[in-house]
């Protein structure tokens, strides 16, 4: 009975609006890479690229093809926004975007990972097969094919998990009892909203914001599910993301989440609202009467089974870090794909030694790569093995040891080493087990 209820058809308009919002946000995202010169910064200038464990086969393309890839991404994102050739555009964009995002592990961002997931879900969903250009929202005679409730719930669950796991990640002493790292970030944001500087500078403000952040993340998915509180909850979402976007450099994340949270509203909400704003009372009644047209119940086919498997993975993958010893924001083990969004401020430094020769990684890596490498043990090990390989090629030796003096500070606290200076990094291997040699 539960499966049959999930397969009941509902209007697909809200999912089409979600698709429009997704296309809008991703078009802006790709445009920013052209506008700010990030393509050159992150993919052309570097001479070494860090790999994601399990995704080593993904690598940056040659410069000409890199610019070509971003050109294709911009056109396909625009096509998704406009609603043309959705199945092709969603497929090409999702594959291309995931490729560029995984080309260098130092540029990993939670909301980029979310963009890939949402692109996959949209491609898998029935809307990718629909011939429904975006401007048809203003054609009141236009109808769309219904979709099963399961697809709406899938998108709601995916967005809800981002908030919920983000809230769980904040349930730690630094965040709750020391207001860290918000205390540091608010100090750094001085001048961004000048008239609020006196308030943002108060010690109590960081504590209030920290607790508001936890309560917001843990409660907002559930409040958006309740019709009675939904509209006011969405206004809170809009205010929260708008406010944080002024204070912190978080890119398009506020746009993505503000638009995505609209999926919690009624399936027919876009047409209902636009009709009420533009059309006559009788047309409002007709629109509302057509809101829940019940047709034949779709079959529980391969796509639906794949969707449920996907959702099960999305619930379980963010929890894998609990199987590793130590504090996850220190070890970074299992932190990817777990929605640990803005929970720590980490800075570090690292100097390597090969055969008693000192190597400054700043001479090889870009500034951004260096900053990201110094705070992540997996990246330090990758770079050590790269240095070993280069030294073996030059010296002809069959075995070369690499050591590091690394120091990391979390949330402004005193630095401490990630690895012992006497630990040969080339003898430590990255796998699903806890990293050996890591000081926990």
C-alpha positions in Angstrom: 0.0 0.0 0.0 2.9 2.4 0.8 4.5 1.8 -2.5 1.2 2.3 -4.3 0.7 5.6 -2.6 4.2 6.7 -3.6 3.2 6.0 -7.2 0.1 8.1 -7.2 0.4 10.8 -9.9 0.7 14.5 -9.1 1.4 17.6 -11.1 5.0 17.9 -12.4 5.0 21.7 -12.5 7.0 22.1 -9.2 9.6 19.8 -10.5 9.7 21.7 -13.8 10.2 24.9 -11.8 13.0 23.1 -9.9 14.6 22.3 -13.2 14.4 25.9 -14.3 16.0 27.0 -11.0 18.7 24.4 -11.4 19.4 25.7 -14.9 19.5 29.3 -13.7 21.9 28.5 -10.9 24.2 26.4 -13.0 24.3 29.0 -15.8 25.5 31.6 -13.3 28.0 29.1 -11.8 29.7 28.4 -15.2 29.5 32.1 -16.2 31.5 32.9 -13.0 34.3 30.7 -14.1 34.7 32.6 -17.3 34.2 36.0 -15.7 36.6 35.6 -12.8 39.2 33.7 -14.8 38.9 30.6 -12.6 39.4 28.2 -15.6 42.9 29.4 -16.0 43.5 29.6 -12.2 42.4 26.1 -11.4 42.9 24.1 -14.5 45.6 25.7 -16.7 48.2 27.1 -14.3 48.6 24.1 -12.0 51.3 21.6 -13.0 50.1 19.0 -10.5 46.6 17.9 -9.7 45.3 16.0 -6.7 43.1 13.0 -7.2 39.9 11.8 -5.4 40.4 8.3 -4.0 38.5 6.0 -6.3 38.3 8.6 -9.1 42.0 8.7 -10.1 41.1 8.1 -13.8 39.5 11.6 -13.9 42.0 14.3 -14.9 42.0 17.8 -16.3 41.8 18.1 -20.1 44.3 20.0 -22.2 43.8 23.8 -22.1 41.8 24.1 -25.4 39.5 21.2 -24.5 39.1 22.6 -21.0 37.7 25.9 -22.4 35.6 23.9 -24.8 34.2 21.8 -21.9 33.2 25.0 -20.0 31.7 26.4 -23.2 29.6 23.2 -23.6 28.7 23.3 -19.9 27.4 26.9 -20.3 25.3 26.1 -23.3 23.8 22.9 -21.7 23.1 24.8 -18.5 21.3 27.4 -20.5 19.4 24.7 -22.4 18.3 23.2 -19.0 17.1 26.6 -17.9 15.2 27.2 -21.1 13.8 23.7 -21.2 15.1 22.5 -24.6 16.5 19.0 -25.3 16.4 18.3 -21.6 17.4 14.7 -21.7 20.6 15.4 -23.7 21.5 18.7 -21.9 21.0 17.2 -18.5 23.2 14.1 -19.4 26.0 16.2 -21.0 26.0 18.8 -18.2 26.0 16.3 -15.4 28.8 14.3 -16.8 30.9 17.3 -17.8 30.3 19.2 -14.6 31.2 16.1 -12.5 34.4 15.6 -14.6 35.6 19.2 -14.0 34.7 19.1 -10.3 36.6 15.8 -9.8 39.6 16.9 -11.9 41.4 18.3 -8.9 40.4 17.2 -5.3 41.4 20.6 -3.9 38.5 22.3 -5.5 35.9 19.9 -4.0 32.9 21.8 -2.7 29.8 20.3 -1.1 27.4 22.3 -3.2 29.3 21.3 -6.4 28.7 17.7 -5.3 25.1 18.6 -4.8 24.9 20.1 -8.3 26.1 16.7 -9.7 23.6 14.8 -7.7 20.6 17.0 -8.6 21.6 16.9 -12.3 21.6 13.1 -12.1 18.2 13.0 -10.4 16.7 15.4 -13.0 18.1 13.3 -15.8 16.7 10.2 -14.3 13.3 11.8 -13.5 10.3 12.0 -15.9 10.8 15.7 -16.5 13.9 15.0 -18.7 11.6 13.4 -21.2 9.0 16.2 -21.2 8.7 18.7 -23.9 8.0 21.7 -21.7 10.0 24.9 -22.5 10.2 27.3 -19.6 8.2 30.0 -21.2 5.1 27.7 -21.2 4.6 28.6 -17.5 2.8 31.6 -19.0 0.7 29.6 -21.4 -2.3 28.8 -19.3 -3.6 26.2 -21.7 -0.4 24.2 -21.5 -0.6 21.0 -19.5 2.1 18.8 -18.3 2.2 15.0 -17.8 1.8 14.0 -14.1 4.6 12.3 -12.2 4.5 9.9 -9.3 4.9 11.3 -5.8 8.0 9.3 -5.4 10.0 11.7 -7.6 8.9 14.8 -5.6 9.8 13.0 -2.3 13.2 12.0 -3.7 14.1 15.7 -4.4 12.7 16.7 -1.0 14.7 14.1 0.8 17.9 15.0 -1.1 17.6 18.7 -0.1 16.5 17.8 3.4 19.6 15.6 3.9 21.9 18.5 3.1 20.4 20.6 5.9 20.0 17.8 8.4 23.5 16.3 8.1 24.9 19.9 8.1 23.1 20.4 11.4 24.4 17.1 12.8 28.0 18.2 11.9 27.6 21.3 14.1 26.8 19.3 17.2 30.4 19.6 18.5 31.9 21.6 21.4 33.7 24.2 19.3 30.5 25.2 17.5 28.1 25.0 20.4 30.2 26.2 23.4 32.9 28.4 21.9 31.1 29.8 18.9 33.9 28.6 16.6 34.6 29.2 13.8 31.8 31.8 13.5 33.6 34.0 16.0 36.6 34.2 13.6 34.5 34.5 10.4 32.3 37.3 11.8 35.5 39.2 12.7 36.8 38.7 9.2 33.5 39.9 7.7 33.7 43.3 9.3 32.7 46.0 6.8 30.6 43.8 4.6 27.4 45.0 6.2 28.7 48.3 7.8 25.6 49.2 9.8 25.6 45.8 11.5 29.3 45.9 12.5 28.6 47.0 16.1 26.3 44.0 16.5 28.4 41.5 14.6 31.4 42.5 16.8 29.7 41.6 20.1 31.0 38.4 21.7 27.4 37.1 22.2 26.5 37.5 18.5 28.7 34.6 17.5 27.1 32.3 20.1 23.6 33.3 19.0 24.4 32.8 15.3 26.0 29.4 16.1 22.9 28.1 17.9 20.6 29.6 15.3 22.6 27.7 12.6 22.2 24.4 14.4 18.5 24.9 15.0 17.9 26.1 11.5 19.7 23.1 9.8 18.1 20.5 12.0 14.5 21.9 11.9 14.0 23.5 8.5 13.6 20.2 6.4 10.7 19.2 8.8 9.1 22.6 8.9 9.1 22.7 5.1 7.2 19.4 5.1 4.4 20.9 7.2 1.9 22.8 5.2 1.0 25.0 8.1 4.6 26.3 8.5 5.9 25.9 5.0 5.6 29.4 3.6 7.1 31.0 6.7 9.8 28.4 6.8 10.7 29.2 3.2 10.9 32.9 4.1 13.4 32.0 6.8 15.4 29.9 4.3 15.4 32.9 1.9 16.5 35.3 4.7 19.1 32.9 6.1 20.8 32.2 2.8 20.7 35.9 1.7 22.2 37.1 4.9 25.0 34.5 5.0 25.8 35.2 1.4 26.6 38.8 2.3 28.8 37.7 5.2 30.7 34.7 3.8 32.1 33.8 0.4 29.9 30.8 -0.3 29.3 31.2 -4.1 26.0 30.0 -5.5 25.1 27.8 -2.6 22.5 30.3 -1.3 20.9 30.4 -4.7 20.8 26.7 -5.1 19.3 26.0 -1.7 16.8 28.9 -1.8 15.4 27.7 -5.1 15.7 24.0 -4.3 13.6 24.4 -1.1 10.6 25.4 -3.2 10.2 21.7 -4.1 8.6 21.3 -0.7 5.5 23.3 -1.8 2.5 21.7 -3.4 3.1 20.1 -6.8 1.0 22.6 -8.7 2.2 25.7 -6.8 3.8 27.6 -9.8 0.7 27.6 -11.9 -1.5 28.3 -8.9 0.5 31.4 -7.9 0.9 32.8 -11.4 -2.8 32.2 -12.1 -3.8 34.1 -9.0 -1.5 37.0 -9.9 -2.6 37.3 -13.5 -5.9 35.6 -14.3 -9.5 35.8 -13.4 -11.2 34.2 -10.4 -12.8 31.6 -12.6 -9.5 30.6 -14.0 -8.1 30.3 -10.5 -10.9 27.9 -9.7 -10.2 25.9 -12.9 -6.5 25.8 -12.1 -7.1 24.5 -8.6 -9.6 21.9 -9.8 -7.0 20.5 -12.1 -4.4 20.3 -9.4 -4.7 16.7 -8.5 -5.8 14.9 -11.7 -5.5 11.2 -10.9 -4.6 9.0 -13.8 -3.4 5.4 -14.0 -0.7 4.5 -11.4 2.7 4.1 -12.9 4.5 0.8 -12.5 7.3 0.4 -10.0 10.0 -0.1 -12.6 13.7 -0.1 -12.8 14.1 3.7 -12.5 12.0 3.7 -9.3 14.1 0.8 -7.8 17.3 2.7 -8.8 15.9 5.8 -7.2 15.2 4.1 -3.9 18.7 2.6 -3.9 20.2 6.0 -4.5 18.2 7.5 -1.6 19.4 4.7 0.7 23.0 5.5 -0.3 22.5 9.2 0.3 21.3 8.4 3.9 24.2 6.0 4.6 27.2 7.6 2.9 27.3 10.7 5.1 27.6 8.5 8.2 30.7 6.6 7.2 33.0 8.9 9.0 31.8 7.5 12.4 33.8 4.3 11.6 37.1 6.2 11.7 38.8 7.1 15.0 39.5 10.7 15.8 37.7 14.0 15.1 36.5 14.0 11.5 37.3 17.7 10.9 40.9 16.9 11.9 41.5 13.6 10.1 39.2 14.5 7.1 38.5 10.7 6.8 35.0 10.2 5.5 34.3 14.0 5.4 33.6 14.1 1.7 30.0 13.6 0.6 28.9 14.0 4.2 27.5 17.6 4.1 30.0 18.9 6.7 29.3 22.4 5.5 31.4 25.3 7.0 32.0 23.6 10.4 35.6 24.5 10.9 38.3 27.0 9.9 41.6 25.2 9.2 44.9 26.7 8.2 48.2 24.9 7.9 51.8 24.8 6.6 53.9 22.0 5.2 57.5 21.5 4.3 58.8 18.2 2.8 62.2 16.5 2.9 63.6 14.1 0.3 67.0 12.5 0.9 67.8 15.2 3.4 66.8 17.9 0.8 64.1 20.4 1.8 61.3 20.9 -0.7 59.0 23.9 -0.6 55.6 22.8 -2.1 54.8 26.5 -2.9 57.3 26.2 -5.7 55.2 23.5 -7.4 51.6 24.1 -6.3 49.4 27.1 -6.8 48.6 29.2 -3.7 45.1 27.7 -3.5 46.4 24.1 -3.9 49.0 24.7 -1.2 46.4 26.0 1.3 44.1 23.0 0.6 46.9 20.4 0.7 48.3 21.5 4.0 45.1 20.8 5.9 44.2 17.5 4.3 46.2 14.3 5.2 45.2 12.5 2.0 46.5 15.4 -0.1 49.8 15.5 1.8 50.3 11.8 1.1 49.5 12.2 -2.6 52.0 15.0 -2.9 54.7 13.0 -1.1 54.3 10.2 -3.5 54.5 12.6 -6.4 57.8 14.0 -5.0 59.1 10.4 -4.5 58.3 9.6 -8.2 60.0 12.7 -9.5 63.1 12.1 -7.3 63.3 8.5 -8.5 63.2 9.6 -12.1 66.0 12.2 -11.6 68.3 10.2 -9.3 67.7 6.7 -10.7 67.2 5.4 -7.1 64.7 2.5 -6.7 63.4 3.8 -3.3 63.2 7.3 -1.9 61.8 8.3 1.4 59.7 11.5 1.9 59.0 13.2 5.2 56.9 16.2 6.1 56.8 18.9 8.8 53.2 19.8 8.8 51.3 22.0 11.3 47.6 22.6 11.3 45.4 24.9 13.3 41.6 24.4 13.7 39.4 27.4 14.6 42.4 29.6 15.6 43.7 27.1 18.2 47.4 26.2 18.6 48.9 24.3 15.7 49.8 20.6 15.9 51.3 18.2 13.3 49.3 15.9 11.1 52.2 13.5 10.7 55.3 12.8 12.7 58.4 14.4 11.1 60.0 10.9 11.3 57.2 9.2 9.4 58.1 8.0 5.9 55.0 9.1 3.9 55.7 6.8 1.0 55.0 3.8 3.2 51.5 5.0 4.1 48.8 4.0 1.6 45.3 5.5 1.1 42.4 3.0 1.3 39.2 2.6 3.2 41.1 1.9 6.4 42.1 4.6 8.9 45.4 6.2 7.7 48.4 4.8 9.4 50.9 7.4 10.7 48.3 10.1 11.1 48.5 11.8 14.5 45.0 11.8 15.8 
